[in-house]
Amino acid sequence: MSPALIVESNSDGTGRRCDSRCYDAAGPVCECVCQGWNHGVGRLRAEANTRAMVKRWIDDAKAENPDAQYKVGASVQQQEMPL
């Protein structure tokens, strides 16, 4: 399975993912957790879209509850590439 950009999981371990089946898709239907934002746009654009979505989600949550603490972390390690 390809690396996921977004993972939604339930307490029973089921859920939805946004991965290469979405961002590399050629067909018109998207049923993953991104709700179509990343569908067929390629990995680089999907990564940028996902960062923007997460920022918006956090901004909305902070506006709703400004006293709460928020932390975003990556579950997949990023590798540095030599230039």
N, C-alpha and C positions, 0 to 999 in steps of 0.2 A: 504494500500500500504506500502511496506517495505521502510525503510530509504534509500535514494539515496546517492551514493558516488559521482556521477557527475550529474549535471542537466544542460542541455542546453535549454534555453527558448528564444522565440522570443517576439517581442513587442506585439503580439496578444495573448500571454500566452501559445502558443503551443511549443512543443519541444521534446527532447528525454531525457531519464534518464538511468543511470546505477544503478540498484538496484538488489534485490535478484532474480528477474527473469533472470538476466544475471549471476551473480556470483555463483548462486546455480543451474544453468541450466545443464541439462544432454544431451540435443540435440546439434547438431553441428553448428547451425545457430545463429549468433549474429547480431542484427540490432540496438543495442543501441549506445550511444554516445562514449563508450570506444573503439569502433572499434575492439573488440575481445580481448583486453588485459586482461579483467577480466572474460571472459566467462568460466563458470564452474570451477573456481579456488577456490571457497569458500570465505567467507567474509574476513578473516584475510589476505589472500594473495591479495585479491582485494583491501583492504585498503592500503597495502604496494605498490601495483602497481599504485594506484591512486596518492599517495604521490609522487612517482617517476615521473609520467606523468606530474603533476602540476609543479614540479621543472624544468623539461625539457622545458615545455612551457614558464615558466618565464625566464629561462636562454636564450632561443631562442629570446624572446621578448626584453630582455635587450641587447643582441648582436645587434639586429636590430635597437634599439633606446635607447642607453645608458643613455640619459639625462632624460628619463621618470621616473616617480615614480610608483612603483608596490606594491600592497597590496593584501594579500591573507587572507581570513577569512572563518570561518566555519559558516554555517547557522543553523547547528544542534548542540545543546549543548552536550558536552561529559560529562558523569557522572564518577566520581571517584569511584572505587570499593575498599572496604577494603581488605587488604591482609590477 
